[in-house]
Amino acid sequence: MPQIQPNGFVWHELMTTDTEGAKEFYEQVTGLAIQPGEYLMVMDGEQPVGGLIGPTAEGPVWPSGGPEP
């Protein structure tokens, strides 16, 4: 079975209507830090590994144009 090398680039993007709940959950479960700001960065130490974002101010439209959460 092939294995993914641990030094490869992977980005995790979470789009949710409950950014505060997701922030608290992922900080507790994974031990990763969530850097505050307009776009919440998921940090593994000093390394950004993902992002956490809610709908835009214009309504329930996702920045990526993706599906509903």
Rosetta constraint file for C-alpha pairs under 8 A:
AtomPair CA 4 CA 8 HARMONIC 7.64 0.50
AtomPair CA 10 CA 49 HARMONIC 7.05 0.50
AtomPair CA 11 CA 49 HARMONIC 5.46 0.50
AtomPair CA 11 CA 50 HARMONIC 5.06 0.50
AtomPair CA 11 CA 51 HARMONIC 7.98 0.50
AtomPair CA 12 CA 49 HARMONIC 6.44 0.50
AtomPair CA 12 CA 50 HARMONIC 4.39 0.50
AtomPair CA 12 CA 51 HARMONIC 6.44 0.50
AtomPair CA 13 CA 50 HARMONIC 5.46 0.50
AtomPair CA 13 CA 51 HARMONIC 4.93 0.50
AtomPair CA 13 CA 52 HARMONIC 6.12 0.50
AtomPair CA 13 CA 53 HARMONIC 7.98 0.50
AtomPair CA 14 CA 50 HARMONIC 7.84 0.50
AtomPair CA 14 CA 51 HARMONIC 6.19 0.50
AtomPair CA 14 CA 52 HARMONIC 4.83 0.50
AtomPair CA 14 CA 53 HARMONIC 6.38 0.50
AtomPair CA 15 CA 52 HARMONIC 6.05 0.50
AtomPair CA 15 CA 53 HARMONIC 5.06 0.50
AtomPair CA 15 CA 54 HARMONIC 5.57 0.50
AtomPair CA 15 CA 55 HARMONIC 7.61 0.50
AtomPair CA 15 CA 62 HARMONIC 7.53 0.50
AtomPair CA 15 CA 69 HARMONIC 6.23 0.50
AtomPair CA 16 CA 22 HARMONIC 7.60 0.50
AtomPair CA 16 CA 52 HARMONIC 7.59 0.50
AtomPair CA 16 CA 53 HARMONIC 6.38 0.50
AtomPair CA 16 CA 54 HARMONIC 5.05 0.50
AtomPair CA 16 CA 55 HARMONIC 7.35 0.50
AtomPair CA 16 CA 69 HARMONIC 5.62 0.50
AtomPair CA 17 CA 54 HARMONIC 5.24 0.50
AtomPair CA 17 CA 55 HARMONIC 6.52 0.50
AtomPair CA 17 CA 69 HARMONIC 7.30 0.50
AtomPair CA 18 CA 22 HARMONIC 6.16 0.50
AtomPair CA 18 CA 54 HARMONIC 7.00 0.50
AtomPair CA 19 CA 23 HARMONIC 5.93 0.50
AtomPair CA 19 CA 52 HARMONIC 6.91 0.50
AtomPair CA 19 CA 53 HARMONIC 6.48 0.50
AtomPair CA 19 CA 54 HARMONIC 6.00 0.50
AtomPair CA 20 CA 24 HARMONIC 6.28 0.50
AtomPair CA 21 CA 25 HARMONIC 6.09 0.50
AtomPair CA 22 CA 26 HARMONIC 6.00 0.50
AtomPair CA 23 CA 27 HARMONIC 6.06 0.50
AtomPair CA 23 CA 34 HARMONIC 6.56 0.50
AtomPair CA 23 CA 52 HARMONIC 7.75 0.50
AtomPair CA 24 CA 28 HARMONIC 6.23 0.50
AtomPair CA 25 CA 29 HARMONIC 6.02 0.50
AtomPair CA 26 CA 30 HARMONIC 5.51 0.50
AtomPair CA 26 CA 31 HARMONIC 7.18 0.50
AtomPair CA 26 CA 32 HARMONIC 6.99 0.50
AtomPair CA 27 CA 31 HARMONIC 5.01 0.50
AtomPair CA 27 CA 32 HARMONIC 5.23 0.50
AtomPair CA 27 CA 33 HARMONIC 5.73 0.50
AtomPair CA 27 CA 34 HARMONIC 6.91 0.50
AtomPair CA 28 CA 32 HARMONIC 7.89 0.50
AtomPair CA 32 CA 42 HARMONIC 6.65 0.50
AtomPair CA 32 CA 43 HARMONIC 5.78 0.50
AtomPair CA 32 CA 44 HARMONIC 5.42 0.50
AtomPair CA 32 CA 45 HARMONIC 7.50 0.50
AtomPair CA 33 CA 42 HARMONIC 5.93 0.50
AtomPair CA 33 CA 43 HARMONIC 5.13 0.50
AtomPair CA 33 CA 44 HARMONIC 6.67 0.50
AtomPair CA 33 CA 45 HARMONIC 7.47 0.50
AtomPair CA 34 CA 40 HARMONIC 6.19 0.50
AtomPair CA 34 CA 41 HARMONIC 5.60 0.50
AtomPair CA 34 CA 42 HARMONIC 4.66 0.50
AtomPair CA 34 CA 43 HARMONIC 5.99 0.50
AtomPair CA 35 CA 40 HARMONIC 5.59 0.50
AtomPair CA 35 CA 41 HARMONIC 5.05 0.50
AtomPair CA 35 CA 42 HARMONIC 6.35 0.50
AtomPair CA 35 CA 43 HARMONIC 6.84 0.50
AtomPair CA 36 CA 40 HARMONIC 5.35 0.50
AtomPair CA 36 CA 41 HARMONIC 7.11 0.50
AtomPair CA 37 CA 41 HARMONIC 7.91 0.50
AtomPair CA 39 CA 51 HARMONIC 6.92 0.50
AtomPair CA 39 CA 52 HARMONIC 6.69 0.50
AtomPair CA 39 CA 53 HARMONIC 6.08 0.50
AtomPair CA 40 CA 51 HARMONIC 5.61 0.50
AtomPair CA 40 CA 52 HARMONIC 5.07 0.50
AtomPair CA 40 CA 53 HARMONIC 6.44 0.50
AtomPair CA 41 CA 48 HARMONIC 6.41 0.50
AtomPair CA 41 CA 49 HARMONIC 7.58 0.50
AtomPair CA 41 CA 50 HARMONIC 5.91 0.50
AtomPair CA 41 CA 51 HARMONIC 4.55 0.50
AtomPair CA 41 CA 52 HARMONIC 6.38 0.50
AtomPair CA 42 CA 48 HARMONIC 5.82 0.50
AtomPair CA 42 CA 49 HARMONIC 5.68 0.50
AtomPair CA 42 CA 50 HARMONIC 4.83 0.50
AtomPair CA 42 CA 51 HARMONIC 5.32 0.50
AtomPair CA 42 CA 52 HARMONIC 7.02 0.50
AtomPair CA 43 CA 47 HARMONIC 5.56 0.50
AtomPair CA 43 CA 48 HARMONIC 4.42 0.50
AtomPair CA 43 CA 49 HARMONIC 5.69 0.50
AtomPair CA 43 CA 50 HARMONIC 7.13 0.50
AtomPair CA 44 CA 48 HARMONIC 6.18 0.50
AtomPair CA 44 CA 49 HARMONIC 6.50 0.50
AtomPair CA 54 CA 62 HARMONIC 7.36 0.50
AtomPair CA 55 CA 59 HARMONIC 6.34 0.50
AtomPair CA 55 CA 60 HARMONIC 4.98 0.50
AtomPair CA 55 CA 61 HARMONIC 5.44 0.50
AtomPair CA 55 CA 62 HARMONIC 5.17 0.50
AtomPair CA 55 CA 63 HARMONIC 7.19 0.50
AtomPair CA 56 CA 60 HARMONIC 6.48 0.50
AtomPair CA 56 CA 61 HARMONIC 5.85 0.50
AtomPair CA 56 CA 62 HARMONIC 6.32 0.50
AtomPair CA 56 CA 63 HARMONIC 6.71 0.50
AtomPair CA 61 CA 65 HARMONIC 6.84 0.50
AtomPair CA 62 CA 66 HARMONIC 6.01 0.50
AtomPair CA 62 CA 67 HARMONIC 7.59 0.50
AtomPair CA 62 CA 68 HARMONIC 7.73 0.50
